[in-house]
Amino acid sequence: MTEFDLHVELREKIGHYKAKVLRRNGKIPAIFYTHGEDSSVPLILDEKEFINLLHSEVNILNVIFPDGKTKKSILREVQRDVVSGKTIHVDLMGIKLTEKIRISIPVILTGTPIGVKEGGILEHLLREVEVEGLPLDIPEHIEVDVSQLNIGDTIKLEDISIEKTRFITDIHHALANVIHPKLIVEEVVAEEAAAPEAGEEVKEEGKEDQSQVSSKED
């Protein structure tokens, strides 16, 4: 399993205003804590380095502190701005290589399904799964070969396996399927038929208004 070196700074001043100042200067406020311990350490991450981390498929981090000490960690939570999508806060959790952890890893589909070659549409239904295992046994991602799927076929999580690691996500979840394009067309037509016409809404509103006027006149 590949690892990623993440350099951090200690964050002495905390608070909403200080966090905004950090973000304006290309930094991200973060917190570091160790599994099973109550204490935590406020940190500062470099935004560019963190973006490189997000673009990789690394599960284990080497968090490098200013004094040179390195602690094995995982990325526990990433908070993003709902408008810009930029990262505004990060939670890092220290781990022990001898203790099992739970973490989400991406699902990557490989191959071109037979059904797609015949005109079907591939749906990627589950893009990440939660697994449990020793840190060094957990893969960066799961590859699922969908080349044998025909139109109407579905592949579920229970159809695949990974060594030394167990799934926490419900194994009955569908990972991917191939559907006939006609199904999508029928769904769109059904939605359009169910939606009220603009003229009908106006007409109904007019009826209500008229009844209210009649009531007042009575």
N, CA, C and O of each residue as an XYZ file, in Angstrom:
872
protein
N       0.833     -1.188      0.000
C       0.000      0.000      0.000
C       0.875      1.248      0.000
O       1.786      1.368      0.820
N       0.609      2.166     -0.903
C       1.364      3.406     -0.944
C       0.919      4.334      0.179
O      -0.210      4.252      0.663
N       1.819      5.211      0.580
C       1.539      6.154      1.651
C       1.830      7.570      1.175
O       2.527      7.768      0.180
N       1.295      8.551      1.889
C       1.435      9.944      1.506
C       2.000     10.735      2.675
O       1.499     10.649      3.796
N       3.054     11.512      2.404
C       3.655     12.359      3.437
C       2.911     13.693      3.486
O       2.896     14.438      2.506
N       2.304     13.983      4.617
C       1.548     15.218      4.792
C       2.203     16.067      5.880
O       2.199     15.702      7.055
N       2.761     17.200      5.472
C       3.419     18.096      6.423
C       2.390     19.015      7.080
O       1.511     19.555      6.409
N       2.508     19.183      8.379
C       1.546     20.012      9.107
C       2.264     21.046      9.970
O       3.440     20.899     10.305
N       1.523     22.089     10.316
C       1.991     23.093     11.260
C       1.048     23.083     12.461
O      -0.116     22.700     12.348
N       1.563     23.504     13.597
C       0.725     23.599     14.787
C      -0.100     24.879     14.701
O       0.402     25.926     14.292
N      -1.364     24.787     15.089
C      -2.259     25.954     15.043
C      -2.489     26.427     16.478
O      -3.203     25.790     17.252
N      -1.867     27.563     16.813
C      -1.954     28.083     18.172
C      -3.226     28.891     18.400
O      -3.814     28.848     19.481
N      -3.652     29.638     17.362
C      -4.850     30.464     17.499
C      -6.018     29.795     16.789
O      -5.930     29.452     15.610
N      -7.108     29.614     17.517
C      -8.275     28.979     16.936
C      -9.454     29.945     16.968
O      -9.400     30.980     17.631
N     -10.504     29.603     16.257
C     -11.664     30.486     16.187
C     -12.090     30.686     14.745
O     -11.315     30.438     13.821
N     -13.323     31.134     14.552
C     -13.888     31.297     13.209
C     -13.100     32.313     12.386
O     -12.807     32.069     11.216
N     -12.753     33.459     12.993
C     -12.044     34.511     12.250
C     -10.656     34.032     11.841
O     -10.239     34.232     10.700
N      -9.940     33.401     12.769
C      -8.589     32.917     12.461
C      -8.624     31.873     11.352
O      -7.725     31.823     10.513
N      -9.670     31.035     11.349
C      -9.798     30.017     10.306
C      -9.993     30.667      8.941
O      -9.432     30.200      7.950
N     -10.777     31.734      8.878
C     -11.004     32.442      7.620
C      -9.706     33.058      7.106
O      -9.440     33.041      5.904
N      -8.904     33.599      8.011
C      -7.615     34.180      7.623
C      -6.703     33.109      7.032
O      -6.025     33.346      6.033
N      -6.689     31.929      7.654
C      -5.873     30.822      7.158
C      -6.270     30.446      5.739
O      -5.414     30.273      4.872
N      -7.575     30.321      5.506
C      -8.059     29.905      4.185
C      -7.703     30.934      3.114
O      -7.391     30.573      1.979
N      -7.750     32.207      3.473
C      -7.388     33.251      2.502
C      -5.913     33.158      2.117
O      -5.519     33.597      1.037
N      -5.104     32.588      3.002
C      -3.666     32.470      2.755
C      -3.253     31.091      2.249
O      -2.087     30.706      2.339
N      -4.234     30.349      1.712
C      -3.907     29.050      1.128
C      -3.646     27.956      2.143
O      -2.943     26.989      1.852
N      -4.207     28.103      3.329
C      -4.048     27.104      4.385
C      -5.417     26.522      4.762
O      -6.455     27.129      4.498
N      -5.400     25.342      5.378
C      -6.635     24.686      5.810
C      -6.522     24.334      7.291
O      -5.582     23.644      7.684
N      -7.460     24.793      8.122
C      -7.449     24.382      9.535
C      -7.799     22.899      9.659
O      -8.636     22.378      8.922
N      -7.147     22.244     10.593
C      -7.367     20.801     10.764
C      -7.254     20.440     12.235
O      -6.839     21.253     13.062
N      -7.626     19.220     12.542
C      -7.497     18.699     13.904
C      -6.925     17.285     13.823
O      -7.292     16.507     12.942
N      -6.031     16.964     14.741
C      -5.443     15.622     14.792
C      -5.768     14.988     16.133
O      -5.583     15.599     17.186
N      -6.259     13.748     16.082
C      -6.491     13.006     17.307
C      -6.144     11.540     17.056
O      -6.085     11.087     15.913
N      -5.920     10.822     18.127
C      -5.543      9.417     18.020
C      -6.706      8.543     18.449
O      -7.382      8.839     19.434
N      -6.936      7.480     17.722
C      -8.039      6.559     18.028
C      -7.919      6.033     19.446
O      -6.880      5.498     19.833
N      -8.997      6.188     20.226
C      -8.991      5.692     21.591
C      -8.486      6.680     22.615
O      -8.467      6.373     23.807
N      -8.069      7.878     22.175
C      -7.577      8.897     23.105
C      -8.453     10.143     23.026
O      -9.066     10.415     21.994
N      -8.507     10.898     24.122
C      -9.368     12.075     24.193
C      -8.698     13.357     23.696
O      -9.380     14.267     23.227
N      -7.391     13.435     23.793
C      -6.688     14.669     23.439
C      -6.644     14.878     21.927
O      -6.674     13.921     21.153
N      -6.573     16.150     21.522
C      -6.495     16.494     20.106
C      -5.539     17.668     19.925
O      -5.264     18.418     20.862
N      -5.036     17.809     18.692
C      -4.063     18.857     18.392
C      -4.548     19.654     17.179
O      -4.723     19.079     16.105
N      -4.773     20.981     17.327
C      -5.161     21.804     16.177
C      -3.975     21.958     15.220
O      -2.850     22.207     15.654
N      -4.229     21.811     13.936
C      -3.161     21.855     12.937
C      -3.500     22.801     11.780
O      -4.623     23.287     11.646
N      -2.494     23.035     10.964
C      -2.656     23.802      9.729
C      -2.089     22.967      8.589
O      -0.977     22.449      8.693
N      -2.844     22.833      7.504
C      -2.394     22.100      6.328
C      -2.176     23.072      5.170
O      -2.831     24.110      5.076
N      -1.248     22.714      4.301
C      -1.064     23.485      3.079
C      -2.107     23.040      2.059
O      -2.222     21.848      1.771
N      -2.866     23.987      1.513
C      -3.970     23.649      0.621
C      -3.501     22.890     -0.619
O      -4.137     21.912     -1.010
N      -2.412     23.315     -1.241
C      -1.930     22.655     -2.457
C      -1.521     21.216     -2.177
O      -1.820     20.315     -2.962
N      -0.834     21.001     -1.056
C      -0.404     19.645     -0.706
C      -1.618     18.767     -0.421
O      -1.635     17.587     -0.774
N      -2.634     19.349      0.222
C      -3.828     18.570      0.543
C      -4.599     18.209     -0.724
O      -5.156     17.116     -0.817
N      -4.636     19.108     -1.691
C      -5.303     18.816     -2.962
C      -4.611     17.647     -3.658
O      -5.268     16.788     -4.248
N      -3.281     17.620     -3.585
C      -2.537     16.493     -4.165
C      -2.908     15.186     -3.467
O      -2.986     14.134     -4.101
N      -3.136     15.264     -2.159
C      -3.551     14.078     -1.404
C      -4.918     13.591     -1.880
O      -5.117     12.391     -2.070
N      -5.852     14.508     -2.071
C      -7.192     14.132     -2.499
C      -7.191     13.508     -3.889
O      -8.035     12.664     -4.190
N      -6.254     13.914     -4.734
C      -6.178     13.384     -6.093
C      -5.486     12.026     -6.138
O      -5.478     11.363     -7.175
N      -4.911     11.615     -5.025
C      -4.283     10.294     -4.952
C      -5.289      9.321     -4.351
O      -6.348      9.730     -3.874
N      -4.960      8.050     -4.375
C      -5.845      7.042     -3.789
C      -5.156      6.387     -2.598
O      -5.139      5.165     -2.456
N      -4.589      7.240     -1.749
C      -3.822      6.756     -0.609
C      -4.697      6.701      0.627
O      -5.445      7.639      0.906
N      -4.608      5.614      1.363
C      -5.377      5.470      2.597
C      -4.569      5.829      3.839
O      -5.110      6.386      4.794
N      -3.275      5.512      3.830
C      -2.425      5.746      4.992
C      -1.583      6.995      4.791
O      -0.915      7.153      3.769
N      -1.623      7.885      5.786
C      -0.856      9.126      5.729
C       0.282      9.088      6.741
O       0.145      8.545      7.837
N       1.404      9.675      6.350
C       2.487      9.932      7.287
C       2.389     11.411      7.647
O       2.886     12.265      6.914
N       1.759     11.708      8.760
C       1.607     13.093      9.190
C       2.912     13.525      9.851
O       3.303     13.001     10.894
N       3.576     14.490      9.221
C       4.897     14.933      9.683
C       4.744     16.244     10.442
O       4.343     17.260      9.873
N       5.071     16.211     11.743
C       4.944     17.374     12.609
C       6.200     18.256     12.525
O       7.246     17.802     12.062
N       6.096     19.510     12.971
C       7.235     20.437     12.885
C       8.501     19.948     13.587
O       9.609     20.306     13.187
N       8.341     19.127     14.637
C       9.524     18.630     15.348
C      10.144     17.413     14.671
O      11.117     16.847     15.170
N       9.572     17.008     13.519
C      10.127     15.889     12.773
C       9.473     14.550     13.062
O       9.720     13.572     12.356
N       8.647     14.496     14.087
C       7.966     13.239     14.411
C       6.910     12.922     13.351
O       6.250     13.815     12.820
N       6.768     11.635     13.059
C       5.798     11.187     12.059
C       4.799     10.233     12.704
O       5.177      9.332     13.452
N       3.520     10.444     12.403
C       2.481      9.572     12.948
C       1.608      9.027     11.818
O       1.121      9.774     10.969
N       1.426      7.699     11.832
C       0.550      7.066     10.852
C      -0.889      7.513     11.117
O      -1.356      7.495     12.256
N      -1.577      7.909     10.059
C      -2.912      8.457     10.223
C      -3.784      8.113      9.027
O      -3.311      7.625      8.001
N      -5.076      8.384      9.196
C      -6.009      8.295      8.076
C      -6.821      9.587      8.026
O      -6.949     10.305      9.017
N      -7.350      9.849      6.869
C      -8.207     11.012      6.671
C      -9.604     10.630      7.157
O     -10.282      9.808      6.540
N     -10.028     11.238      8.271
C     -11.279     10.823      8.885
C     -12.485     11.607      8.370
O     -13.557     11.038      8.161
N     -12.309     12.907      8.169
C     -13.434     13.725      7.693
C     -12.920     14.958      6.960
O     -11.933     15.573      7.363
N     -13.600     15.303      5.887
C     -13.279     16.508      5.114
C     -14.552     17.335      5.003
O     -15.557     16.874      4.461
N     -14.503     18.553      5.517
C     -15.654     19.454      5.426
C     -15.430     20.433      4.278
O     -14.357     21.023      4.152
N     -16.465     20.601      3.436
C     -16.349     21.483      2.273
C     -17.399     22.585      2.315
O     -18.480     22.414      2.878
N     -17.060     23.712      1.713
C     -18.009     24.813      1.580
C     -19.112     24.393      0.617
O     -18.823     23.881     -0.465
N     -20.364     24.601      0.994
C     -21.485     24.128      0.176
C     -21.587     24.879     -1.149
O     -22.165     24.367     -2.108
N     -21.035     26.083     -1.209
C     -21.123     26.885     -2.435
C     -19.911     26.665     -3.342
O     -20.058     26.307     -4.510
N     -18.721     26.882     -2.797
C     -17.501     26.795     -3.602
C     -16.964     25.376     -3.733
O     -16.250     25.069     -4.688
N     -17.305     24.500     -2.773
C     -16.775     23.143     -2.810
C     -15.368     23.027     -2.250
O     -14.810     21.930     -2.207
N     -14.779     24.151     -1.817
C     -13.418     24.128     -1.277
C     -13.394     23.522      0.122
O     -14.354     23.646      0.883
N     -12.293     22.872      0.444
C     -12.131     22.266      1.762
C     -11.974     23.351      2.812
O     -11.151     24.252      2.650
N     -12.755     23.278      3.897
C     -12.683     24.294      4.943
C     -12.189     23.718      6.276
O     -11.796     24.475      7.163
N     -12.205     22.388      6.425
C     -11.677     21.793      7.657
C     -11.433     20.308      7.432
O     -12.130     19.655      6.655
N     -10.416     19.786      8.137
C     -10.034     18.388      7.966
C      -9.807     17.735      9.326
O      -9.213     18.335     10.222
N     -10.286     16.500      9.470
C     -10.021     15.701     10.667
C      -9.051     14.580     10.300
O      -9.307     13.806      9.378
N      -7.939     14.498     11.025
C      -6.953     13.436     10.838
C      -6.945     12.559     12.083
O      -6.938     13.066     13.205
N      -6.947     11.240     11.885
C      -6.945     10.337     13.029
C      -5.695      9.458     13.032
O      -5.421      8.743     12.067
N      -4.957      9.522     14.113
C      -3.783      8.683     14.260
C      -4.181      7.230     14.483
O      -5.167      6.955     15.166
N      -3.431      6.309     13.917
C      -3.767      4.888     14.009
C      -2.546      4.073     14.407
O      -1.412      4.551     14.388
N      -2.825      2.808     14.773
C      -1.764      1.845     15.035
C      -1.874      0.750     13.978
O      -2.969      0.271     13.684
N      -0.755      0.366     13.418
C      -0.763     -0.614     12.331
C      -1.227     -1.988     12.777
O      -1.552     -2.838     11.947
N      -1.261     -2.212     14.100
C      -1.688     -3.514     14.618
C      -3.167     -3.531     14.998
O      -3.680     -4.556     15.447
N      -3.851     -2.404     14.822
C      -5.271     -2.320     15.156
C      -6.108     -2.134     13.896
O      -5.742     -1.364     13.007
N      -7.228     -2.839     13.824
C      -8.101     -2.726     12.661
C      -8.802     -1.372     12.634
O      -9.129     -0.802     13.675
N      -9.022     -0.876     11.433
C      -9.718      0.395     11.255
C     -10.843      0.212     10.245
O     -10.862     -0.747      9.473
N     -11.771      1.148     10.269
C     -12.839      1.189      9.267
C     -12.632      2.425      8.407
O     -12.404      3.520      8.920
N     -12.714      2.240      7.103
C     -12.459      3.344      6.186
C     -13.211      3.102      4.881
O     -13.471      1.957      4.511
N     -13.553      4.170      4.195
C     -14.230      4.056      2.900
C     -13.211      4.108      1.774
O     -12.310      4.946      1.784
N     -13.350      3.221      0.809
C     -12.441      3.200     -0.342
C     -13.271      3.226     -1.629
O     -14.389      2.712     -1.663
N     -12.721      3.824     -2.681
C     -13.480      3.949     -3.932
C     -13.633      2.636     -4.689
O     -12.800      1.735     -4.585
N     -14.718      2.552     -5.453
C     -14.988      1.412     -6.334
C     -14.747      1.861     -7.765
O     -15.351      2.832     -8.220
N     -13.875      1.169     -8.475
C     -13.542      1.510     -9.855
C     -14.021      0.402    -10.784
O     -13.681     -0.765    -10.591
N     -14.800      0.760    -11.777
C     -15.295     -0.211    -12.745
C     -14.318     -0.320    -13.907
O     -13.832      0.690    -14.416
N     -14.031     -1.559    -14.326
C     -13.118     -1.775    -15.451
C     -13.808     -2.594    -16.537
O     -14.701     -3.394    -16.257
N     -13.386     -2.383    -17.767
C     -13.941     -3.129    -18.885
C     -15.196     -2.476    -19.455
O     -15.832     -1.649    -18.800
N     -15.540     -2.854    -20.671
C     -16.754     -2.382    -21.329
C     -17.767     -3.513    -21.372
O     -17.504     -4.543    -21.993
N     -18.920     -3.350    -20.728
C     -19.914     -4.429    -20.670
C     -20.413     -4.849    -22.057
O     -20.503     -4.032    -22.974
N     -20.733     -6.134    -22.187
C     -21.315     -6.642    -23.429
C     -22.607     -5.887    -23.735
O     -22.891     -5.559    -24.887
N     -23.386     -5.617    -22.685
C     -24.649     -4.914    -22.865
C     -24.497     -3.509    -23.395
O     -25.362     -3.026    -24.126
N     -23.408     -2.840    -23.040
C     -23.156     -1.484    -23.547
C     -22.850     -1.536    -25.042
O     -23.273     -0.661    -25.798
N     -22.112     -2.567    -25.464
C     -21.803     -2.727    -26.887
C     -23.070     -2.990    -27.692
O     -23.105     -2.749    -28.899
N     -24.113     -3.485    -27.020
C     -25.377     -3.770    -27.695
C     -26.384     -2.630    -27.549
O     -27.550     -2.762    -27.922
N     -25.907     -1.500    -26.996
C     -26.778     -0.332    -26.881
C     -27.274     -0.022    -25.494
O     -27.992      0.959    -25.301
N     -26.907     -0.835    -24.517
C     -27.343     -0.592    -23.150
C     -26.557      0.530    -22.489
O     -25.603      1.058    -23.059
N     -26.974      0.886    -21.277
C     -26.326      1.972    -20.531
C     -25.817      1.429    -19.200
O     -26.560      0.799    -18.449
N     -24.534      1.683    -18.918
C     -23.928      1.242    -17.662
C     -24.214      2.257    -16.567
O     -23.960      3.451    -16.732
N     -24.743      1.776    -15.447
C     -24.973      2.627    -14.283
C     -24.005      2.229    -13.173
O     -23.962      1.070    -12.759
N     -23.231      3.200    -12.698
C     -22.314      2.978    -11.579
C     -23.059      3.387    -10.311
O     -23.159      4.577    -10.013
N     -23.580      2.425     -9.566
C     -24.506      2.693     -8.474
C     -23.850      2.932     -7.122
O     -24.394      3.665     -6.296
N     -22.697      2.332     -6.883
C     -22.013      2.475     -5.603
C     -20.557      2.841     -5.873
O     -19.785      2.031     -6.387
N     -20.197      4.065     -5.521
C     -18.867      4.566     -5.880
C     -17.828      4.407     -4.783
O     -16.637      4.580     -5.042
N     -18.243      4.083     -3.566
C     -17.296      3.772     -2.498
C     -17.947      2.844     -1.496
O     -19.168      2.841     -1.336
N     -17.126      2.055     -0.822
C     -17.625      1.106      0.174
C     -16.803      1.241      1.448
O     -15.629      1.608      1.408
N     -17.431      0.942      2.571
C     -16.727      0.971      3.847
C     -16.214     -0.429      4.164
O     -16.949     -1.410      4.056
N     -14.946     -0.507      4.556
C     -14.330     -1.795      4.858
C     -13.640     -1.731      6.210
O     -13.438     -0.656      6.776
N     -13.279     -2.922      6.719
C     -12.558     -3.008      7.990
C     -11.394     -3.974      7.840
O     -11.521     -5.042      7.241
N     -10.259     -3.574      8.397
C      -9.086     -4.441      8.339
C      -7.884     -3.732      8.917
O      -7.970     -2.573      9.323
N      -6.772     -4.423      8.954
C      -5.529     -3.785      9.389
C      -5.128     -2.748      8.341
O      -5.307     -2.982      7.146
N      -4.590     -1.610      8.769
C      -4.278     -0.516      7.834
C      -3.500     -0.933      6.591
O      -3.805     -0.480      5.487
N      -2.509     -1.783      6.761
C      -1.666     -2.145      5.625
C      -2.304     -3.219      4.741
O      -1.793     -3.515      3.661
N      -3.419     -3.805      5.195
C      -4.108     -4.827      4.396
C      -5.209     -4.237      3.516
O      -5.689     -4.893      2.593
N      -5.602     -3.008      3.802
C      -6.708     -2.393      3.071
C      -6.207     -1.814      1.750
O      -5.266     -1.020      1.755
N      -6.802     -2.185      0.630
C      -6.362     -1.665     -0.667
C      -6.777     -0.209     -0.869
O      -7.692      0.281     -0.208
N      -6.088      0.485     -1.797
C      -6.431      1.879     -2.085
C      -7.811      1.985     -2.719
O      -8.523      2.968     -2.516
N      -8.184      0.961     -3.491
C      -9.491      0.950     -4.150
C      -9.873     -0.484     -4.500
O      -9.064     -1.403     -4.371
N     -11.097     -0.660     -4.938
C     -11.561     -1.969     -5.396
C     -11.852     -1.875     -6.884
O     -12.585     -0.987     -7.321
N     -11.287     -2.778     -7.658
C     -11.560     -2.821     -9.095
C     -12.598     -3.906     -9.374
O     -12.454     -5.046     -8.934
N     -13.640     -3.537    -10.108
C     -14.713     -4.468    -10.438
C     -14.824     -4.591    -11.948
O     -15.102     -3.607    -12.634
N     -14.608     -5.794    -12.472
C     -14.694     -6.042    -13.911
C     -16.162     -6.205    -14.316
O     -16.844     -7.125    -13.863
N     -16.631     -5.304    -15.169
C     -18.042     -5.340    -15.585
C     -18.187     -5.754    -17.050
O     -19.261     -5.608    -17.634
N     -17.119     -6.264    -17.638
C     -17.124     -6.562    -19.075
C     -18.114     -7.659    -19.467
O     -18.526     -7.731    -20.625
N     -18.502     -8.515    -18.514
C     -19.409     -9.622    -18.841
C     -20.885     -9.298    -18.600
O     -21.744    -10.159    -18.786
N     -21.179     -8.089    -18.195
C     -22.569     -7.731    -17.923
C     -23.360     -7.538    -19.216
O     -22.953     -6.786    -20.102
N     -24.485     -8.222    -19.306
C     -25.409     -8.031    -20.415
C     -26.496     -7.046    -19.997
O     -26.567     -6.661    -18.830
N     -27.332     -6.642    -20.927
C     -28.446     -5.761    -20.603
C     -29.351     -6.475    -19.598
O     -29.782     -7.604    -19.829
N     -29.631     -5.803    -18.486
C     -30.454     -6.394    -17.435
C     -29.645     -7.028    -16.316
O     -30.207     -7.386    -15.281
N     -28.330     -7.177    -16.499
C     -27.482     -7.784    -15.474
C     -27.081     -6.763    -14.409
O     -26.967     -5.567    -14.676
N     -26.871     -7.274    -13.193
C     -26.432     -6.451    -12.063
C     -25.306     -7.165    -11.334
O     -25.344     -8.386    -11.179
N     -24.320     -6.429    -10.891
C     -23.268     -7.002    -10.057
C     -23.352     -6.356     -8.684
O     -23.418     -5.133     -8.563
N     -23.348     -7.199     -7.641
C     -23.502     -6.724     -6.268
C     -22.190     -6.850     -5.501
O     -21.247     -7.511     -5.937
N     -22.163     -6.199     -4.355
C     -20.962     -6.237     -3.531
C     -20.637     -7.658     -3.091
O     -19.467     -8.004     -2.925
N     -21.667     -8.488     -2.900
C     -21.450     -9.865     -2.477
C     -20.784    -10.715     -3.559
O     -20.313    -11.819     -3.284
N     -20.748    -10.201     -4.784
C     -20.138    -10.944     -5.889
C     -18.624    -10.785     -5.946
O     -17.964    -11.452     -6.743
N     -18.069     -9.914     -5.115
C     -16.623     -9.698     -5.131
C     -16.064     -9.914     -3.723
O     -16.819     -9.984     -2.754
N     -14.754    -10.017     -3.620
C     -14.117    -10.214     -2.319
C     -12.726     -9.592     -2.325
O     -12.096     -9.449     -3.373
N     -12.263     -9.228     -1.139
C     -10.898     -8.725     -0.989
C     -10.259     -9.451      0.191
O     -10.901     -9.661      1.220
N      -9.013     -9.827      0.039
C      -8.320    -10.624      1.056
C      -8.050     -9.816      2.327
O      -7.718     -8.633      2.265
N      -8.196    -10.464      3.463
C      -7.851     -9.930      4.784
C      -8.666     -8.687      5.167
O      -8.322     -7.994      6.124
N      -9.718     -8.411      4.442
C     -10.531     -7.230      4.701
C     -11.994     -7.604      4.555
O     -12.355     -8.347      3.642
N     -12.841     -7.099      5.442
C     -14.266     -7.395      5.322
C     -15.070     -6.133      5.038
O     -14.670     -5.029      5.408
N     -16.201     -6.312      4.379
C     -17.060     -5.193      4.038
C     -17.950     -4.819      5.224
O     -18.526     -5.686      5.880
N     -18.051     -3.539      5.482
C     -19.004     -3.022      6.452
C     -20.284     -2.612      5.729
O     -21.385     -2.771      6.256
N     -20.128     -2.091      4.532
C     -21.286     -1.764      3.697
C     -22.089     -3.026      3.419
O     -21.511     -4.096      3.230
N     -23.400     -2.918      3.392
C     -24.288     -4.055      3.127
C     -23.891     -4.732      1.816
O     -23.885     -4.097      0.762
N     -23.560     -6.021      1.886
C     -23.065     -6.726      0.700
C     -24.152     -6.938     -0.360
O     -23.850     -7.333     -1.486
N     -25.402     -6.682     -0.008
C     -26.480     -6.842     -0.989
C     -26.660     -5.603     -1.859
O     -27.511     -5.580     -2.749
N     -25.851     -4.567     -1.598
C     -25.908     -3.359     -2.410
C     -25.446     -3.659     -3.839
O     -24.472     -4.385     -4.043
N     -26.144     -3.103     -4.812
C     -25.726     -3.240     -6.210
C     -24.597     -2.253     -6.497
O     -24.685     -1.074     -6.153
N     -23.545     -2.747     -7.126
C     -22.417     -1.891     -7.502
C     -22.651     -1.245     -8.862
O     -22.378     -0.060     -9.053
N     -23.158     -2.034     -9.802
C     -23.373     -1.542    -11.158
C     -24.373     -2.432    -11.878
O     -24.554     -3.599    -11.531
N     -25.016     -1.861    -12.884
C     -25.888     -2.667    -13.743
C     -25.910     -2.065    -15.141
O     -25.431     -0.953    -15.366
N     -26.468     -2.814    -16.063
C     -26.618     -2.335    -17.441
C     -28.107     -2.354    -17.764
O     -28.753     -3.399    -17.694
N     -28.636     -1.206    -18.111
C     -30.063     -1.105    -18.405
C     -30.284     -0.752    -19.867
O     -29.396     -0.228    -20.539
N     -31.492     -1.051    -20.346
C     -31.852     -0.721    -21.721
C     -32.180      0.770    -21.789
O     -32.879      1.276    -20.911
N     -31.699      1.483    -22.799
C     -31.981      2.931    -22.905
C     -33.461      3.245    -22.931
O     -33.855      4.354    -22.573
N     -34.302      2.291    -23.350
C     -35.745      2.508    -23.404
C     -36.305      2.793    -22.018
O     -37.275      3.540    -21.885
N     -35.699      2.201    -20.974
C     -36.175      2.417    -19.616
C     -36.024      3.868    -19.203
O     -36.892      4.423    -18.529
N     -34.911      4.487    -19.613
C     -34.680      5.885    -19.280
C     -35.671      6.773    -20.000
O     -36.209      7.712    -19.413
N     -35.920      6.481    -21.275
C     -36.874      7.266    -22.054
C     -38.255      7.187    -21.431
O     -38.952      8.197    -21.334
N     -38.662      5.987    -21.003
C     -39.979      5.811    -20.400
C     -40.088      6.569    -19.083
O     -41.145      7.122    -18.776
N     -39.001      6.604    -18.293
C     -39.032      7.327    -17.036
C     -39.201      8.822    -17.272
O     -39.959      9.482    -16.562
N     -38.489      9.362    -18.276
C     -38.590     10.783    -18.591
C     -39.992     11.132    -19.044
O     -40.547     12.147    -18.624
N     -40.577     10.293    -19.905
C     -41.935     10.526    -20.393
C     -42.934     10.491    -19.243
O     -43.852     11.309    -19.190
N     -42.757      9.544    -18.319
C     -43.658      9.429    -17.176
C     -43.585     10.659    -16.285
O     -44.608     11.129    -15.786
N     -42.379     11.184    -16.081
C     -42.213     12.377    -15.253
C     -42.872     13.588    -15.910
O     -43.516     14.389    -15.233
N     -42.711     13.724    -17.228
C     -43.306     14.845    -17.936
C     -44.828     14.766    -17.905
O     -45.502     15.791    -17.804
N     -45.369     13.559    -17.992
C     -46.815     13.381    -17.978
C     -47.392     13.706    -16.599
O     -48.515     14.197    -16.485
N     -46.606     13.425    -15.549
C     -47.080     13.670    -14.190
C     -47.011     15.134    -13.802
O     -47.751     15.573    -12.921
N     -46.127     15.906    -14.448
C     -45.958     17.319    -14.110
C     -47.145     18.123    -14.628
O     -47.505     17.964    -15.794
N     -47.778     18.988    -13.810
C     -48.915     19.799    -14.253
C     -48.490     20.878    -15.231
O     -47.411     21.456    -15.104
N     -49.329     21.140    -16.189
C     -49.057     22.213    -17.140
C     -49.201     23.552    -16.437
O     -49.984     23.693    -15.497
N     -48.436     24.537    -16.903
C     -48.470     25.867    -16.302
C     -49.859     26.474    -16.416
O     -50.329     27.128    -15.486
N     -50.528     26.260    -17.567
C     -51.862     26.804    -17.786
C     -52.873     26.209    -16.829
O     -53.803     26.888    -16.392
N     -52.687     24.917    -16.499
C     -53.609     24.255    -15.586
C     -53.506     24.836    -14.190
O     -54.515     25.004    -13.506
N     -52.257     25.153    -13.756
C     -52.063     25.733    -12.439
C     -52.745     27.085    -12.344
O     -53.398     27.391    -11.347
N     -52.592     27.899    -13.393
C     -53.203     29.232    -13.407
C     -54.711     29.118    -13.360
O     -55.387     29.867    -12.655
N     -55.233     28.156    -14.132
C     -56.676     27.969    -14.194
C     -57.222     27.592    -12.831
O     -58.247     28.120    -12.399
N     -56.529     26.666    -12.141
C     -56.983     26.233    -10.825
C     -56.942     27.387     -9.838
O     -57.858     27.561     -9.034
N     -55.854     28.191     -9.904
C     -55.745     29.327     -9.003
C     -56.874     30.306     -9.251
O     -57.407     30.903     -8.317
N     -57.243     30.473    -10.544
C     -58.318     31.388    -10.897
C     -59.628     30.939    -10.294
O     -60.424     31.764     -9.844
N     -59.861     29.625    -10.281
C     -61.087     29.090     -9.715
C     -61.167     29.384     -8.220
O     -62.221     29.757     -7.706
N     -60.041     29.213     -7.530
C     -60.029     29.456     -6.100
C     -60.304     30.914     -5.798
O     -61.053     31.235     -4.875
N     -59.691     31.809     -6.584
C     -59.878     33.238     -6.369
C     -61.328     33.627     -6.562
O     -61.861     34.432     -5.799
N     -61.987     33.055     -7.595
C     -63.371     33.377     -7.901
C     -64.295     32.939     -6.774
O     -65.243     33.641     -6.421
N     -64.001     31.750     -6.205
C     -64.839     31.249     -5.129
C     -64.732     32.128     -3.901
O     -65.705     32.335     -3.176
N     -63.488     32.660     -3.674
C     -63.296     33.539     -2.529
C     -64.074     34.825     -2.709
O     -64.644     35.334     -1.744
N     -64.115     35.383     -3.959
C     -64.834     36.599     -4.241
C     -66.329     36.399     -4.028
O     -66.999     37.251     -3.444
N     -66.860     35.246     -4.515
C     -68.267     34.946     -4.366
C     -68.639     34.864     -2.901
O     -69.707     35.328     -2.501
N     -67.763     34.276     -2.094
C     -68.042     34.112     -0.689
C     -68.157     35.451      0.010
O     -69.015     35.654      0.869
N     -67.253     36.384     -0.385
C     -67.274     37.715      0.226
C     -68.543     38.456     -0.156
O     -69.147     39.132      0.676
N     -68.953     38.327     -1.433
C     -70.157     39.029     -1.897
C     -71.395     38.505     -1.207
O     -72.334     39.259     -0.953
N     -71.404     37.186     -0.896
C     -72.550     36.604     -0.185
C     -72.604     37.151      1.247
O     -73.495     36.786      2.014
